[in-house]
Every structure is written in structure tokens, then in C-alpha cells.
Amino acid sequence: MARTVLWHKDSSGDLTYCRKLSLNEGFKVFPSSEVSLSEAHTSNFAGCISATTNQTLFLCAEAWKNKNLEINSLNAKIILIRERISAESLIPSIKYLVAKRTEHEEWSRLLPPLGELSKSRKHELDIVFKELN
């Protein structure tokens, strides 16, 4: 008989709740932040689903590959980048960075209620982009 696997993408940011859910056999939990990758092995997380992984994907892949090792310095770098990207206007910031990475300006187009990023915010994100590439 086939075993049913249930999936849960958590958007609460509550890692205590995610840890409790991951104790259930056949229940795969994906916390909403790559910050959780540092404890993925011990908390039995199946991964993470996060908008900022559009930019931190290579660091997150390395963290996931080494999730059973000590990755505190790598995790600290991921946390810092995530904080800088999500500090203001998360979705417009991600779209701006994806447009830069792909060289396809259409990624940065926004629809209401989202608003255009300020020049100073774009400058902050340009610095993050340069550091990641």
C-alpha cells in the first residue's frame, strides 16, 4: 500500500510550530525562511520556501548540502542578505534583483498595490547584487 506524504509550507515564521509539525511521520515541513536551513537536519525540515532564495539560492544550496555539519557562518551570511533584501518592500525588492540577475527588465514591473522602489533603495539592492555576484 502506498504511503501518503503530506506537505506543509509554513508562512508564519514560527519555527517552534514547524518543529512540532515535523515530528509527524510522513509530514514534510517547509519553513518560510532560509534561516531555518541551519537546523534543517536536527528539526527534520524538508527544505524551505522563501522569496529571498531567488537571490540566496547558491548559498542555500550549499547550506542544504551541508545541513548535517556546522554551518553557522554560512547561515549568518544568508540571514544578513535576507535581512537586507526584506528590510523594505520585499516583493518589489525581489523583482528588482531578479530583473538585474536575468537582465530582463519586465521582472521589475509592478502592479498596484505595490509601488516603485526609491532610488536609494535601488542603490542598496545594487550593492547586495554586487556582493552576491
N, C-alpha and C positions, 0 to 999 in steps of 0.2 A: 504494500500500500504506500502511495506517495505521501511524503511528509509535507505538510503545509508550512511555508515560511511566511511570516508576516513582517512587513517593513514599516518603520515609523521615522518620518523626517520631522525632527523637533524644531520648532521655531521659537520656542520660549526662551532659549538661552539658559535654561535651568539644568545644569549638569547633574545635580542631585537627582532630579526626576529622571533624566536619561540613564543614569547608573541603575536606578531601580528597575526601569523598563528592560534594560539589557540583561537582567538576571533571568528573564523568562526564556526558556528553551524555545528555539525556533522563531525568536523575535529579534529582528535586526534593527538596530537603532543608529540613525544618522543625525548627530547633533548639528546645530545650525552655525557652528563656527569652527574654523580650523584650529582654534585654540585648544580644542578637545583632543587633537591628534597626539599630544604629549602623554595622554593617559588612555589612548585607544586600546592598547594591549591589556592593561590591567582592568579597564572598565568594560571590555568586550564590545566596543563600538565597532560598527561595520564600516565606518568611514565618516565623512561629514558632507553636508550640502550647504555651501556658502557662496554668496555672490562674489566676495573678495577673492575666492580661489581662481577667478578669471585672471588675476594678476599674480597670485602666490602659488600657482599650480606646480611649478618645478620644486619649490621649497616644500610644499605639501607632499608631493610625490616622494621626496627624499625622507621626509618625516614618517610617512606611512610605511615605506620600505624598511625603515629602522625603528619601527614603533616599539619593538621589544628591547631597545637599547636606551641609553641615557641620551636624550635629545633636547635637554634644557636650553642650550644656547641657540639651537636651530628654532625651537619653539619661541624663544624670546624674540628672535628676528621676525618670525611670522606674526606674532602678536603686535609688534611695533608697526609693521607695514599695514596690518589690518586696522589698527587704531588710526593711522594717518589717513587711510583711504576712507574710512567710515566716519571720520571726525565731522564731516559736513556733507550733506546731500549725497547719501550713499549711492543711490541708483544713477543720478547724473554723473557722479564721480567714476563709477564703474564703466558707464557707457563712454565717457571721455577717454578713459585709459584703454578700453577695447578698441576704440577708433584709432588711437595712436599706435597700438600694437599691430593691428591689422592693416593700417593705412587705408581704411575705408571710413570716410567722414560720416557716412549715413548712420553709423553706430552711435554717434553723439547726438542725433536728433531726439528731441524730447516732445512729449505731448503733455498738455495740462493734466493734472495739477503740477507736474514737475516744471521747474524753472531753470533757466540758463545759469551756468556757473559764472561767478565773477572772475575777472582777470587774475586777481590774487589767488583764488582757489585753483585755477588752471595752472598757475605758476607752481603752486605747492605740489600739484599732481605731476607736473612735468619733472620735478625733482625726484619724486617717488619712481616715476617711469625710468628715468636715467639710472637710478640705483638698482633697479630690477633687471636692466638690460645691459 
